[in-house]
Amino acid sequence: MLIDNTISYQEYIEDCEVCCNPIQISVKFLNRELIDFQANSIEQ
């Protein structure tokens, strides 16, 4: 996955490339440096 490090906070849902189940992605950047990354399964 590609993440834009010019946006300080991003949250979106993406399908898993292996099982196709949705995953909620949350990322935080500070001065273009990744400070937090979370990927949580969204049960269907």
KEMARLUM-532105 format. One record per atom (N, C-alpha, C, O): residue number from 0; atom name; x, y, z. Coordinates in steps of 0.2 Angstrom, whole numbers, plus 5000, padded with zeros to 4 digits. Each point is the difference from the previous one (the first is absolute). Layout:
BEGIN
n=NUM	atom=CA	px=X	py=Y	pz=Z
...
END
This chain:
BEGIN
n=0	atom=N	px=5004	py=4994	pz=5000
n=0	atom=CA	px=4996	py=5006	pz=5000
n=0	atom=C	px=5004	py=5006	pz=5000
n=0	atom=O	px=5006	py=5000	pz=5003
n=1	atom=N	px=4992	py=5005	pz=4994
n=1	atom=CA	px=5004	py=5007	pz=5000
n=1	atom=C	px=4996	py=5005	pz=5004
n=1	atom=O	px=4994	py=5000	pz=5000
n=2	atom=N	px=5010	py=5003	pz=5004
n=2	atom=CA	px=4997	py=5005	pz=5005
n=2	atom=C	px=5003	py=5007	pz=4999
n=2	atom=O	px=5006	py=5000	pz=4999
n=3	atom=N	px=4990	py=5005	pz=5000
n=3	atom=CA	px=5003	py=5007	pz=4999
n=3	atom=C	px=5002	py=5003	pz=5007
n=3	atom=O	px=4996	py=5001	pz=5004
n=4	atom=N	px=5011	py=5000	pz=4996
n=4	atom=CA	px=5002	py=5003	pz=5007
n=4	atom=C	px=5000	py=5007	pz=5000
n=4	atom=O	px=5002	py=5003	pz=5005
n=5	atom=N	px=4995	py=5000	pz=4990
n=5	atom=CA	px=4999	py=5008	pz=5001
n=5	atom=C	px=4993	py=5001	pz=5003
n=5	atom=O	px=4999	py=5006	pz=5002
n=6	atom=N	px=4997	py=4989	pz=5000
n=6	atom=CA	px=4994	py=5001	pz=5004
n=6	atom=C	px=5001	py=4997	pz=5007
n=6	atom=O	px=5002	py=4995	pz=5000
n=7	atom=N	px=4997	py=5010	pz=5005
n=7	atom=CA	px=5002	py=4998	pz=5006
n=7	atom=C	px=4996	py=4994	pz=5003
n=7	atom=O	px=5002	py=4996	pz=5004
n=8	atom=N	px=4991	py=5004	pz=4995
n=8	atom=CA	px=4996	py=4994	pz=5002
n=8	atom=C	px=4996	py=4998	pz=4995
n=8	atom=O	px=4996	py=5003	pz=4996
n=9	atom=N	px=5004	py=4990	pz=5003
n=9	atom=CA	px=4996	py=4997	pz=4995
n=9	atom=C	px=4996	py=4994	pz=5003
n=9	atom=O	px=5003	py=4996	pz=5004
n=10	atom=N	px=4991	py=5003	pz=4994
n=10	atom=CA	px=4996	py=4994	pz=5002
n=10	atom=C	px=4996	py=4998	pz=4994
n=10	atom=O	px=4996	py=5004	pz=4998
n=11	atom=N	px=5004	py=4989	pz=5001
n=11	atom=CA	px=4996	py=4998	pz=4994
n=11	atom=C	px=5000	py=4992	pz=5000
n=11	atom=O	px=5003	py=4997	pz=5005
n=12	atom=N	px=4992	py=5001	pz=4991
n=12	atom=CA	px=4999	py=4992	pz=5000
n=12	atom=C	px=5003	py=4998	pz=4993
n=12	atom=O	px=4998	py=5002	pz=4995
n=13	atom=N	px=5005	py=4992	pz=5006
n=13	atom=CA	px=5003	py=4997	pz=4994
n=13	atom=C	px=4999	py=4993	pz=5001
n=13	atom=O	px=5000	py=4997	pz=5005
n=14	atom=N	px=4999	py=4999	pz=4989
n=14	atom=CA	px=4999	py=4993	pz=5000
n=14	atom=C	px=5007	py=4997	pz=5000
n=14	atom=O	px=5005	py=5002	pz=4997
n=15	atom=N	px=4995	py=4992	pz=5007
n=15	atom=CA	px=5006	py=4996	pz=5001
n=15	atom=C	px=5002	py=4997	pz=4993
n=15	atom=O	px=4996	py=4998	pz=4997
n=16	atom=N	px=5010	py=5002	pz=5001
n=16	atom=CA	px=5003	py=4998	pz=4994
n=16	atom=C	px=4999	py=4992	pz=5000
n=16	atom=O	px=5000	py=4997	pz=4995
n=17	atom=N	px=5000	py=5000	pz=5011
n=17	atom=CA	px=5000	py=4992	pz=5000
n=17	atom=C	px=4993	py=4998	pz=5001
n=17	atom=O	px=4998	py=4995	pz=4996
n=18	atom=N	px=4998	py=5007	pz=5009
n=18	atom=CA	px=4994	py=4997	pz=5001
n=18	atom=C	px=4994	py=5005	pz=4998
n=18	atom=O	px=4994	py=4997	pz=5000
n=19	atom=N	px=5007	py=5009	pz=4998
n=19	atom=CA	px=4995	py=5004	pz=4997
n=19	atom=C	px=4996	py=5003	pz=5006
n=19	atom=O	px=4995	py=5003	pz=4998
n=20	atom=N	px=5006	py=4996	pz=5008
n=20	atom=CA	px=4996	py=5003	pz=5005
n=20	atom=C	px=5002	py=5007	pz=5002
n=20	atom=O	px=5006	py=5001	pz=4999
n=21	atom=N	px=4989	py=5003	pz=5003
n=21	atom=CA	px=5002	py=5007	pz=5001
n=21	atom=C	px=5005	py=5001	pz=5006
n=21	atom=O	px=4999	py=4997	pz=5005
n=22	atom=N	px=5005	py=5008	pz=4994
n=22	atom=CA	px=5005	py=5002	pz=5006
n=22	atom=C	px=4999	py=5007	pz=5001
n=22	atom=O	px=5001	py=5004	pz=4995
n=23	atom=N	px=4999	py=4998	pz=5011
n=23	atom=CA	px=5000	py=5008	pz=5001
n=23	atom=C	px=5007	py=5002	pz=5001
n=23	atom=O	px=5003	py=4997	pz=5005
n=24	atom=N	px=5000	py=5007	pz=4992
n=24	atom=CA	px=5007	py=5003	pz=5000
n=24	atom=C	px=5000	py=5007	pz=5003
n=24	atom=O	px=4996	py=5004	pz=4998
n=25	atom=N	px=5008	py=4997	pz=5007
n=25	atom=CA	px=5001	py=5006	pz=5003
n=25	atom=C	px=5007	py=5002	pz=5000
n=25	atom=O	px=5004	py=4996	pz=5003
n=26	atom=N	px=4998	py=5009	pz=4995
n=26	atom=CA	px=5007	py=5002	pz=5000
n=26	atom=C	px=5001	py=5008	pz=5002
n=26	atom=O	px=4996	py=5004	pz=4999
n=27	atom=N	px=5009	py=4997	pz=5005
n=27	atom=CA	px=5002	py=5007	pz=5002
n=27	atom=C	px=5007	py=5001	pz=4998
n=27	atom=O	px=5005	py=4996	pz=5001
n=28	atom=N	px=4996	py=5010	pz=4997
n=28	atom=CA	px=5007	py=5003	pz=4998
n=28	atom=C	px=5001	py=5006	pz=5004
n=28	atom=O	px=4996	py=5004	pz=5001
n=29	atom=N	px=5010	py=4997	pz=5001
n=29	atom=CA	px=5003	py=5007	pz=5003
n=29	atom=C	px=5006	py=5002	pz=4996
n=29	atom=O	px=5005	py=4996	pz=5000
n=30	atom=N	px=4994	py=5009	pz=4997
n=30	atom=CA	px=5006	py=5003	pz=4995
n=30	atom=C	px=5002	py=4994	pz=4995
n=30	atom=O	px=5006	py=4999	pz=4999
n=31	atom=N	px=4989	py=4998	pz=4998
n=31	atom=CA	px=5001	py=4995	pz=4995
n=31	atom=C	px=5003	py=4994	pz=5003
n=31	atom=O	px=5002	py=4995	pz=4996
n=32	atom=N	px=4998	py=5004	pz=5010
n=32	atom=CA	px=5003	py=4994	pz=5003
n=32	atom=C	px=4994	py=4996	pz=5003
n=32	atom=O	px=4996	py=5003	pz=5004
n=33	atom=N	px=5004	py=4990	pz=4995
n=33	atom=CA	px=4994	py=4996	pz=5002
n=33	atom=C	px=5001	py=4999	pz=5008
n=33	atom=O	px=5005	py=4998	pz=5002
n=34	atom=N	px=4990	py=5004	pz=5002
n=34	atom=CA	px=5000	py=5000	pz=5007
n=34	atom=C	px=4995	py=4994	pz=5003
n=34	atom=O	px=5001	py=4998	pz=5005
n=35	atom=N	px=4994	py=5001	pz=4991
n=35	atom=CA	px=4995	py=4995	pz=5002
n=35	atom=C	px=4997	py=4996	pz=4994
n=35	atom=O	px=4998	py=5004	pz=4995
n=36	atom=N	px=5001	py=4990	pz=5005
n=36	atom=CA	px=4997	py=4996	pz=4995
n=36	atom=C	px=4996	py=4995	pz=5003
n=36	atom=O	px=5002	py=4996	pz=5004
n=37	atom=N	px=4991	py=5003	pz=4994
n=37	atom=CA	px=4996	py=4995	pz=5002
n=37	atom=C	px=4996	py=4997	pz=4995
n=37	atom=O	px=4998	py=5004	pz=4995
n=38	atom=N	px=5002	py=4989	pz=5005
n=38	atom=CA	px=4996	py=4997	pz=4995
n=38	atom=C	px=4995	py=4995	pz=5004
n=38	atom=O	px=5002	py=4995	pz=5003
n=39	atom=N	px=4992	py=5006	pz=4996
n=39	atom=CA	px=4995	py=4996	pz=5004
n=39	atom=C	px=4995	py=4997	pz=4995
n=39	atom=O	px=4997	py=5003	pz=4996
n=40	atom=N	px=5002	py=4990	pz=5005
n=40	atom=CA	px=4995	py=4997	pz=4996
n=40	atom=C	px=4993	py=5002	pz=5002
n=40	atom=O	px=4998	py=5001	pz=5006
n=41	atom=N	px=4998	py=5000	pz=4989
n=41	atom=CA	px=4993	py=5001	pz=5001
n=41	atom=C	px=4996	py=4994	pz=4998
n=41	atom=O	px=4999	py=4998	pz=4995
n=42	atom=N	px=4998	py=4999	pz=5011
n=42	atom=CA	px=4997	py=4994	pz=4999
n=42	atom=C	px=4993	py=5001	pz=4996
n=42	atom=O	px=4997	py=5005	pz=5001
n=43	atom=N	px=5002	py=4990	pz=4995
n=43	atom=CA	px=4994	py=5000	pz=4996
n=43	atom=C	px=4995	py=4995	pz=5002
n=43	atom=O	px=4994	py=5000	pz=4997
END
